[in-house]
Amino acid sequence: MTVKEKRRISPVVRDEALVAERHECIFRAASRVFIRSGYHQATVREIALEAGLSLGTLYTYVRTKEDILYLVFDRLTTALRESIGDAITGLDDPVQQIRAALEADLKLTEQYQNEILLVYQEAKSLGKPSLHAMLTREAEYVAFFEQILQTGYDRGVFTSDPRLSADIITYLCSVVALRRWNLKRRFQQPEVNDGIVEFILRGLGLDASNRSIASRPSAGPPPPPDVERPE
């Protein structure tokens, strides 16, 4: 199943721009309600009220409460894919790519901590078609990392199995949300993000010099050793 073949939420409204706007509004409202009340206790009426919509209007954009939960999952995975894609655009070096992808992932994970926790807690509440679609989207997200890692592996930059490493990486990034209560008592968020990135780069087989030198796009070649930098 490709992204184009993902599970469809069939709204009554046919204006695509309006549907996208309303779905974004419902996504944000539903996330707050599900996190506050729990998926099973939350009502569609409560979500409509949170979104500033009448119940009838909401039902023109979604059909069921499960549609709304799936919408949360879909919006989250789409945001992650787009953020990572934007972050690696124009980069060719696999180390630069993986660092940029990780930093983008962690930044978005920090932003959507509640929604990610919701995904882990409530995935079991989806019916089989929705769950299958969600797992397919998740597999595409993992494959995004795997493609970067495979390129680095083929070039001899990374030493670990790209398939297993991609799965491990996606889980480790989620630690920001899943372990946040413990982490925030002991670390500042930048420490956590930097620590996760460095931990992953070490796990991919990069030594300290490769992690620091090839980590970001170069601002230009360094001066020769016998030339002093201007003050």
N, C-alpha and C positions, 0 to 999 in steps of 0.2 A: 504493500500500500504506500503510495507516494503522498506527499503533502496535498496534492490536488485531489486525492481520493479519500481524504480524511472524512470522518463522520460529519454529516451536515446537520446543522440546526436550521430547520425550515421556518422562517418567519412569514407572517402574512404580508407584511410590507415588502415591496419590491425595490424600493429606493436603496441601493447598496450603500451609499454614503450615510444615509440616515440609520440604516441597520447597523453599520460599523460604529456610529456614534452611540446609539442606544446600547449595543452590546458592551461597549467599553464602560458605560455608565452602570449597567447591570453587573458587570464583572466586579467593579469596585465596591458597589453596594453589597453584593452577595458575599464577597470576601469578608467584609466587616461583620455581616450578620452571621455567617457560618462560623467565624472565629469566635464571635461573642456568644452565640447560642448553641453552637454545634449543628451539624448538618441535619440530623434527625429531628431535633427540636425546633429548628428554624422553619418558618412558614413562608410561602411565596408572597403572602400579603405583607409580611414584615420586610421582605426584600424590596417589594414595590414601594413601600413607604420610605425605606432608606434611600432608594434611587430617585425619589420625588416623582414617581409615576403612579397612575391609577392601576389597579389590578388588571383591568381590562386592557389597558395600553401595554402593560408588561407582557401579557399573553399574546400580543400580536408579534412579539419578537422572540419568544421562547414558548415551548409547549408544556414542559414539565419542570419540576424541581431538579430532576436529574440533568436536564438540558443545561440548567444554570450551573450546576456543579461541573459538568463537562466544559462549559464555557470558561470557567475559572482555570481549569487545567490547560485548555487550548491556548488561552491568552498568555499564560505563564510560559509554556514551551515555545510559543511563537516569539515572545519577547526575548527569551534566552538565545534562540537561534539568530535572530536579527542583530542582537547586540554583539554576539561573537563574530558574526559575519562582517559587520561594520568594523570591528576592532582589528581584524587581520587583513582588511583590504589594503593592497599595495605592498604587503610584506611577503618576501620570498623565503627568508631564512626560517627554518622550522623552529628554532629556539625563540626567535622574536615572535613568531606566530603563536606558539603555545603559551608564552608568557602573556601576550596581549589577550589571547582568548581566556586564559585563567583570570586575569585581572578584570576583564569585562564580566565574566560569569560571576565572580565574587561580588563585584559591585552591585549587580542586579539581584543576586541572592540576598545581599544585605537589605536591599530596597524592598524585596518581596518575601521577607522572612516568614511572615504569617501565612501567606499563600502557600509557600513551599511546605510548611508544617502541615497545613490543611491537606495538601496532596498526599502526604505520607499517611495521614490519619484516616482519610475518607475515601481513598481509592477503592476500598472494598465495598463501598456503597453504590458504586456504578454497576449497571447491568452489563451483561457480557459484550454487547456491541460497543458500548461506550468504553468499557475497560480495554477491549482489544484495540480500539482506536487510540486510546491514551497511551497504551504500551507501545504501539507503533510509532507515535510521535516521540516518545521517550527514546526509542531505539534510533530514530533519525538524529536526535540530539546527541546521543553517544557516538553515532557514526561520524558526526561532524568533527569530534575530537580525534576519532580513530584515523580519519583521513590525514589530519595534520601529523599525527604520530607515525603513520605509515611512511609518509614522505621523509620524515627525519630518520626513521629506521632504515629506509632504503639508501639514504645518503651516509649512513654510518654515524649519525649524530646521536641517536637514541639507541639504547641497548635492550630495552625491555619489550615484551610482546605488545604490539600496538592495540590488539583487541582487548586484552585483559587490562592494560593500562588505561584505556579509554573508559571502561566501566568503573575502575577504581577512582579515576579523576572526577567523574561526575558525582560520585557519592561523597568524596572528600569535600568538594565545593559545597555540598548540602549541609555539611557539619556546621557551617555558619548559622544556619537556621535551626538545625536539630539539637545542637549543643549550646545554644546561645545563652541560656540561663547560667550555665557554669562558666562559659568563656568570658562573659562580660564582667564577672566578678574578679577575674584574674588578669585580663588583658584589655588594652585598647584595641578597637576594631582594626586600625591599620597594622598593628602587630600580628593579629590573627591572619589577616589576608596575606601579608608578606611571608609569614611563617608557612602558610599552606602552599604558596607558590614555590618557595625554596625547597620545601619538603618534597613536592612533586618533581621538581627539576632534578633533585638528587636521585630520586627513585627512577628517573628516566636514564640515569647513568651519566649525568653531566657533573664534571668536577667544578670547583669554585671558580676557576678562571673562565670556563665556558659559560657558567651561569651569569657572571657579571659582565663579561665583554660582549657576548652575543645576545644579551637579554633585551636590548632595546635598539631601535634604529640608530645608526652611527651619525654623529654630528659632523663627521669628517675624520680623516686620518690623524693619528696623534703625531706630534712633532718628533723628529729624530731624537734619540737619547741624549746627544751632546748639545742640543739646542734648548736653552732655557725658555720657559713660557714667559711671556710679557706680564708684568704686574698689572 
